[in-house]
Amino acid sequence: MTSENGVMMQYFEWYLPDDGTLLQQVKTEAPRLHEAGITHVWLPPQTKATGSNDVGYGSYDLFDLGEFDQKGTVRTKYGTKAEYLAAIHALHDQDIAVYADVVLNHKAGADEKESFQAYPVNPDNREERQADEPMTIEAWTKFTFPGRGDTYSDFKWDWTCFSGVDYDERTGETGVYMIDGFKKGWAQPGHVDDENGNYDYLMFADIDYANENVVRHVNEWAEWFIQTTGVDGFRMDAAKHIDSAFMRQFIENIRQQSPDFFAVGEYWKGDYSSLNEYMEQTNYALDLFDVPLAMHFKAASDGGGDYDLSHLLDDTVLVNNPTIAVTFVNNHDSELGQALENWVGGWFKPLAYAIILLEERGFPCVFYGDYYGIQGNQAEEGQQDVIDQLLALRRDRAYGEQTLYYDDPHCVGFTRHGDESHPDSGIAVIMSNSTGQEKTMNVGASHAGETWIDALHHVEGERVIQDNGEGVFACLDGSVSVWTKKPEHE
């Protein structure tokens, strides 16, 4: 986070069409994103996956960025390598940092089958073997990359590079199979999430980070990728399934060459204690997405007037460890129909975005689907207008000391007092999940006598700030208003 009041945008959503145009779109949009106040863009996984219709998380070849004819396609879902590099260049030209989505937990779409020994384990407790002796299974674990060959790397993956699979080709049975062999087994307890006993295994062929050759190769890939693309950071997919000792080493190794390299982990867990434990294990090498806050937004969205807004921020990364909190409302995994569905509905989005974009704490992330809209069967219109208004307020007005007013079950707010470095800065944010409300809040005595209006134009009229800095601010039913100094020309 190098920019004052920086904002990240996640520039993709799950249901985009398989037309290869997204990278061209972001290249074209780069100047407008800069003008809107976007300072960082998170691009989707560009490494070759199982096909052009793969969102990118069925990772096949880390060295193919849409350059080689593999898995029935040269381009990825989003475009070619040349278009990826051009998009990054266009964003950099607008002083927008670029983060790459990196999928290092598993590999999919192997080129050949192999036979090896493995233990079937209880899917609900992966530490519990369901056989005393290993059995021979056949699985897709050999990656030879026939379309790329040895270009960029001659490393070939085989069963010794993985810790588990979920399908035995020999018998046609699905399950969770822990591969047997030298140093095999799941990551050490405590190094991955403890759900299902040990949540090392998630899907496909699970990468074994106890294998020194694998660790060396992945580190070499990261160096190649960063040099090739010039990205400024990584979004680490499925962090809770990857050995935390490897993750710490991986990021620290990158920062030996690039000290300011950014990393944020997707650790999808709703309780802060688990996230805090992971932060400690990785020596705070990564920022974390504030999943507890997103889950609170979802609960508030579903609960309507029955939800107690005074507890909206309780036990979140934003509150407990704000310097590493990446706050968000929705993302591709939380969309309707997805495995981690946690969709914040349309009525509550302006309230949630007002919080993450105007708070002094956290690094906010705007979701493509909330901004431009959702396509396909889950179609939903975007809310670009209101998000643009909030982005402008963040850029121009959301500065200075913050005072919180989470003191009512149905009407909460906060103020930013402004500072001398940003003329006319200072805001008062008020929101309700029931009937329209008024709340007395203090914006600082330096604003005494000023006339303030609702910048979102929901509430008509003006409010004058008293000598002690207090003002009486209002919002409508189930709505948010952001009050700030009235422009002199109005």
C-alpha positions in Angstrom: 0.0 0.0 0.0 2.1 2.9 -1.3 -0.6 5.4 -2.1 -2.4 7.7 0.3 -6.0 6.5 0.7 -5.2 3.7 -1.8 -7.9 1.5 -3.2 -7.6 -1.9 -4.8 -10.0 -3.2 -7.5 -10.5 -6.9 -8.1 -10.8 -6.8 -11.9 -12.8 -9.9 -12.6 -15.8 -11.9 -11.5 -16.7 -15.6 -11.7 -19.3 -15.5 -14.5 -17.4 -13.5 -17.1 -17.8 -14.9 -20.7 -15.1 -17.0 -22.2 -14.2 -14.5 -24.8 -10.6 -13.5 -24.0 -11.4 -9.8 -23.8 -10.9 -8.8 -20.2 -7.2 -7.9 -20.5 -8.0 -5.6 -23.5 -10.8 -4.1 -21.4 -8.6 -3.3 -18.4 -6.0 -1.8 -20.7 -8.6 0.6 -22.2 -10.1 1.3 -18.8 -6.8 2.2 -17.0 -7.0 6.0 -17.4 -10.6 6.0 -16.2 -9.7 3.8 -13.2 -6.9 6.2 -12.3 -9.3 9.1 -12.5 -11.9 7.3 -10.3 -9.3 6.9 -7.6 -8.3 3.2 -8.1 -4.6 2.9 -7.1 -4.1 -0.9 -7.3 -5.6 -3.6 -9.5 -5.8 -7.3 -8.7 -5.8 -9.2 -12.0 -7.2 -12.8 -12.4 -5.0 -15.8 -12.6 -3.3 -15.7 -16.0 -1.3 -18.9 -15.7 -2.7 -21.6 -18.0 -5.5 -23.6 -16.4 -7.6 -26.6 -17.6 -9.1 -24.7 -20.5 -10.1 -21.3 -21.8 -13.3 -21.5 -19.8 -11.5 -22.1 -16.5 -11.6 -19.0 -14.2 -8.0 -19.8 -13.5 -8.0 -21.8 -10.3 -7.6 -25.2 -12.0 -3.9 -24.3 -12.4 -2.0 -26.4 -15.0 1.2 -24.6 -16.1 2.7 -21.7 -14.1 5.0 -20.8 -17.0 2.3 -20.5 -19.6 0.7 -17.0 -19.4 -1.3 -17.5 -22.6 1.6 -18.2 -24.9 1.5 -21.9 -25.8 -1.1 -24.1 -27.3 -2.0 -26.3 -24.3 -5.3 -27.5 -23.0 -7.0 -26.7 -26.3 -6.1 -23.0 -26.2 -3.3 -20.5 -26.5 -5.1 -17.7 -24.6 -6.5 -18.0 -21.1 -10.1 -17.0 -20.3 -8.9 -13.4 -20.2 -6.5 -13.1 -23.1 -2.9 -13.8 -24.2 0.4 -13.3 -22.6 1.1 -10.2 -24.8 -2.3 -8.8 -23.7 -1.5 -9.5 -20.1 1.8 -7.6 -20.3 0.2 -4.8 -22.2 -2.5 -4.4 -19.5 0.1 -4.3 -16.8 2.0 -1.7 -18.7 -1.1 0.4 -19.2 -2.0 0.3 -15.5 1.6 1.2 -14.6 1.4 4.2 -17.0 -1.5 5.4 -14.8 0.5 4.9 -11.6 -1.7 1.9 -10.7 0.1 -1.0 -9.0 -0.8 -4.5 -10.2 -1.3 -7.6 -8.2 -1.3 -11.1 -9.7 -3.6 -13.8 -8.5 -1.3 -16.8 -7.7 -2.6 -20.4 -7.4 0.1 -22.5 -5.7 -2.0 -25.0 -3.6 -2.7 -27.5 -6.3 -2.3 -28.5 -10.0 -5.0 -29.7 -12.4 -5.2 -31.2 -15.9 -2.2 -33.5 -15.7 -0.9 -34.9 -19.0 -0.4 -38.5 -17.9 -1.5 -41.0 -15.3 0.8 -42.7 -12.7 0.4 -45.6 -10.3 1.6 -45.2 -6.7 0.8 -46.0 -3.1 -1.7 -44.0 -1.1 -3.9 -44.2 1.9 -7.6 -43.5 1.7 -8.5 -41.1 4.6 -11.7 -40.0 6.2 -12.8 -36.9 4.3 -14.1 -35.4 7.5 -10.9 -36.1 9.4 -7.9 -36.4 7.0 -5.7 -37.5 9.9 -7.7 -40.7 10.1 -6.5 -43.4 7.7 -9.1 -45.8 6.5 -6.7 -48.6 5.8 -3.7 -50.0 7.8 -1.6 -50.4 4.7 -1.4 -48.2 1.6 -3.1 -49.3 -1.6 -2.0 -48.9 -5.2 -4.0 -46.2 -7.0 -3.8 -44.6 -10.4 -4.1 -40.9 -10.8 -3.4 -37.9 -13.1 -0.3 -36.5 -11.5 2.3 -36.3 -14.3 2.8 -32.9 -15.9 5.0 -32.8 -19.0 3.7 -29.7 -20.7 3.9 -30.9 -24.3 2.9 -27.5 -25.7 5.6 -25.6 -23.9 8.3 -28.3 -23.6 11.3 -27.0 -21.7 10.8 -23.3 -22.5 11.5 -21.2 -19.4 11.8 -24.4 -17.2 12.6 -28.1 -17.8 10.9 -29.1 -14.5 8.3 -31.9 -14.8 5.9 -32.7 -12.1 5.1 -36.3 -11.0 3.4 -38.0 -8.1 6.4 -37.4 -5.8 5.5 -33.6 -6.0 2.1 -34.1 -4.5 0.6 -35.0 -1.1 -2.9 -36.1 -2.1 -5.5 -36.6 -4.8 -9.2 -37.1 -4.9 -9.7 -39.8 -7.6 -8.5 -43.3 -8.3 -8.6 -43.9 -12.0 -8.1 -47.6 -11.5 -11.3 -48.2 -9.5 -13.2 -45.1 -10.6 -13.7 -44.1 -6.9 -13.6 -40.6 -5.6 -12.4 -39.8 -2.1 -9.4 -38.2 -0.4 -6.1 -40.2 -0.9 -3.0 -39.3 1.0 0.0 -40.2 -1.1 2.6 -42.6 0.6 6.3 -42.2 0.1 9.4 -40.3 1.3 8.3 -37.4 3.6 4.8 -37.9 2.5 1.7 -36.9 4.5 -0.2 -33.7 5.1 1.4 -30.5 6.3 2.1 -30.5 10.0 -0.8 -29.8 12.3 -1.0 -26.1 12.9 0.6 -25.2 9.6 -2.7 -25.4 7.7 -6.3 -24.9 8.8 -7.5 -27.6 11.2 -11.0 -28.0 9.6 -11.6 -31.6 8.6 -8.7 -32.6 10.9 -6.1 -31.2 8.5 -7.2 -29.0 5.6 -4.0 -29.4 3.6 -6.0 -31.1 0.8 -8.5 -29.0 -1.0 -8.8 -30.2 -4.6 -7.0 -31.7 -7.7 -3.4 -32.8 -7.1 -2.3 -31.2 -3.8 1.3 -29.7 -4.0 3.7 -31.1 -1.4 5.8 -28.4 0.1 7.8 -30.9 2.1 9.5 -31.7 -1.3 12.6 -29.6 -1.5 12.6 -29.8 -5.3 9.1 -28.4 -5.5 10.0 -25.6 -3.1 13.0 -24.7 -5.2 11.0 -24.8 -8.4 8.2 -22.6 -7.1 10.6 -20.0 -5.8 12.4 -20.0 -9.2 9.0 -19.6 -10.9 8.2 -16.6 -8.7 11.4 -14.9 -9.7 10.8 -15.6 -13.4 7.2 -14.4 -13.1 8.0 -11.1 -11.4 10.8 -10.3 -13.8 8.7 -11.2 -16.8 5.5 -9.3 -15.8 6.7 -6.5 -13.5 3.8 -7.1 -11.1 3.9 -5.3 -7.7 2.4 -8.0 -5.6 0.6 -11.3 -5.2 -2.8 -12.3 -4.1 -2.2 -15.8 -2.6 -5.1 -18.2 -3.3 -6.2 -20.8 -0.7 -3.7 -19.7 1.9 -5.3 -21.8 4.7 -4.5 -25.0 2.7 -0.8 -24.2 2.1 1.9 -24.9 4.7 2.4 -21.6 6.5 6.1 -22.3 6.9 6.5 -22.4 3.1 4.3 -19.3 2.7 6.4 -17.3 5.1 9.6 -18.4 3.3 8.1 -17.8 -0.1 7.2 -14.2 0.6 10.4 -13.4 2.5 12.4 -14.8 -0.3 10.7 -12.5 -2.9 11.3 -9.5 -0.6 15.0 -10.1 -0.5 15.0 -8.9 -4.2 11.9 -6.7 -4.0 11.5 -5.2 -0.5 8.3 -3.5 -1.2 6.5 -6.4 -2.8 3.0 -6.7 -1.6 1.2 -10.0 -0.6 -2.3 -10.7 0.6 -3.6 -14.1 1.6 -7.1 -15.5 1.1 -7.6 -17.3 4.4 -11.3 -17.9 4.3 -12.3 -18.2 8.0 -14.8 -16.2 9.9 -13.2 -16.2 13.3 -10.4 -13.7 14.0 -8.5 -16.0 16.3 -7.7 -18.4 13.4 -6.5 -15.4 11.3 -4.4 -14.1 14.1 -2.7 -17.5 14.5 -1.9 -17.5 10.8 -0.5 -14.0 11.0 1.8 -15.0 13.8 2.9 -18.2 12.0 3.8 -16.3 8.9 5.5 -13.5 10.8 3.0 -11.0 9.3 4.5 -11.5 5.9 1.1 -11.2 4.3 -1.9 -8.9 4.7 -5.2 -10.8 5.0 -8.6 -10.3 3.5 -11.0 -9.4 6.3 -13.4 -12.3 6.0 -15.0 -11.8 9.4 -16.1 -8.2 8.3 -17.4 -9.6 5.0 -19.4 -12.2 6.9 -20.8 -9.4 9.1 -21.9 -7.5 6.0 -23.7 -10.6 4.7 -25.5 -11.1 8.0 -26.5 -7.4 8.1 -27.7 -7.6 4.5 -29.8 -10.7 5.2 -31.0 -9.5 8.6 -32.3 -6.1 7.6 -33.8 -4.2 10.5 -33.3 -7.2 12.8 -29.5 -7.0 12.7 -27.7 -5.1 15.4 -25.4 -2.6 13.6 -23.6 -1.7 16.8 -21.8 -5.1 16.5 -21.0 -4.8 12.8 -17.2 -4.4 13.3 -16.8 -6.8 16.2 -13.8 -9.1 16.1 -12.7 -8.1 12.6 -9.2 -7.7 11.2 -10.1 -4.1 10.6 -10.5 -3.5 14.3 -7.9 -5.9 15.7 -5.1 -5.5 13.3 -5.9 -2.7 10.8 -2.5 -2.4 9.3 -2.8 -5.7 7.5 -6.6 -5.7 6.9 -7.7 -5.8 3.3 -11.4 -5.0 3.5 -14.0 -6.1 0.9 -17.7 -6.5 0.4 -18.0 -9.3 -2.2 -15.6 -11.3 -4.4 -15.6 -14.0 -7.0 -15.7 -16.8 -4.4 -18.6 -15.3 -2.4 -20.8 -14.9 -5.5 -24.2 -16.6 -5.7 -23.7 -20.3 -6.6 -20.0 -20.5 -5.5 -18.5 -22.7 -2.8 -17.9 -19.8 -0.4 -21.2 -18.0 -1.2 -21.4 -15.0 1.1 -23.3 -12.5 -1.1 -24.0 -9.0 0.3 -27.2 -7.9 -1.3 -27.8 -4.8 -3.4 -29.5 -2.7 -0.7 -26.7 -3.0 1.8 -23.8 -2.6 -0.7 -23.7 1.2 -0.5 -23.6 1.0 3.3 -20.8 -1.6 3.3 -18.7 0.3 0.7 -19.1 3.5 2.6 -17.5 1.8 5.6 -14.6 0.2 3.8 -13.9 3.2 1.5 -14.2 6.0 4.1 -12.8 4.4 7.2 -9.3 5.4 8.2 -8.4 1.8 8.8 -7.8 -1.0 6.3 -6.9 -1.3 2.6 -10.3 -1.5 0.7 -10.9 -3.7 -2.3 -13.7 -2.9 -4.8 -15.2 -6.0 -6.5 -15.6 -5.9 -10.3 -19.0 -7.5 -10.0 -20.3 -4.9 -7.6 -18.9 -2.1 -9.9 -19.6 -3.3 -13.4 -22.3 -6.0 -12.7 -22.6 -9.8 -12.8 -23.1 -11.7 -16.0 -24.7 -15.1 -16.8 -27.4 -16.8 -14.8 -26.6 -14.8 -11.7 -26.9 -11.4 -13.6 -27.1 -8.3 -11.4 -26.5 -4.7 -12.2 -23.5 -3.0 -10.9 -23.5 0.1 -8.6 -20.8 2.1 -10.3 -22.4 5.4 -9.7 -22.5 5.2 -6.0 -19.1 3.5 -5.7 -17.6 6.3 -7.8 -19.1 8.8 -5.5 -17.6 7.1 -2.5 -14.2 6.7 -4.3 -14.2 10.5 -4.9 -15.0 11.2 -1.3 -12.2 8.8 -0.2 -9.7 10.6 -2.5 -10.7 14.2 -1.6 -12.4 14.2 1.8 -11.8 11.1 4.0 -8.8 12.3 6.0 -8.0 13.2 9.6 -8.9 11.9 13.0 -11.7 9.4 13.1 -14.5 9.2 15.7 -16.8 6.1 15.8 -20.6 6.1 16.7 -21.5 2.4 16.7 -23.8 3.1 19.6 -27.3 2.1 18.3 -28.7 -1.2 16.9 -30.2 0.5 13.8 -28.2 3.7 13.2 -24.4 3.9 13.3 -21.8 6.3 11.9 -18.4 7.7 12.0 -16.7 11.0 11.3 -13.3 12.0 9.8 -12.2 15.4 11.1 -10.2 16.4 8.0 -6.6 17.8 8.0 -4.7 20.8 6.7 -3.1 19.0 3.8 -6.5 18.3 2.1 -8.6 21.5 1.8 -12.3 21.0 2.7 -11.6 17.5 3.9 -13.8 16.0 6.7 -16.9 13.8 6.5 -19.7 12.5 8.6 -21.0 9.0 7.6 -24.4 7.9 8.9 -26.4 4.8 8.0 -29.6 3.0 9.0 -31.0 -0.5 8.5 -34.5 0.5 9.4 -36.3 3.9 9.4 -34.6 7.1 8.7 -32.5 8.5 11.5 -30.7 11.5 12.9 -27.5 11.4 14.9 -25.4 14.1 16.6 -21.7 13.5 15.7 -18.6 15.6 16.1 -16.5 16.5 13.1 -14.0 18.8 14.9 -14.1 22.4 16.1 -12.1 23.5 13.1 -15.3 23.1 11.0 -17.4 25.4 13.2 -19.8 27.5 11.2 -19.4 25.5 8.0 -22.4 24.4 6.0 -22.5 20.7 5.2 -24.6 18.8 2.7 -25.2 15.1 1.9 -22.7 14.4 -0.8 -24.7 11.4 -1.9 -27.8 13.6 -2.4 -30.1 11.3 -0.5 -31.1 13.8 2.2 -32.0 17.3 1.2 -31.1 20.4 3.2 -28.1 21.8 4.9 -26.6 21.4 8.3 -24.4 24.0 10.1 -21.6 22.8 12.3 -21.7 24.1 15.8 -18.8 25.9 17.7 -17.8 22.6 19.4 -17.7 20.7 16.1 -21.0 18.9 16.5 -23.6 18.6 13.8 -26.9 16.8 13.5 -26.7 14.5 10.5 -29.5 12.4 8.9 -30.0 9.4 6.6 -33.1 7.8 5.0 -34.6 4.4 5.5 -32.2 1.5 4.9 -29.6 4.0 3.5 -26.3 5.8 4.0 -25.5 9.4 3.7 -22.1 11.1 3.7 -22.1 14.7 4.8 -19.3 17.0 4.0 -18.6 20.8 3.5 -20.8 22.4 0.9 -18.7 23.5 -2.2 -18.5 27.2 -2.4 -19.9 27.4 -5.9 -23.2 25.7 -5.0 
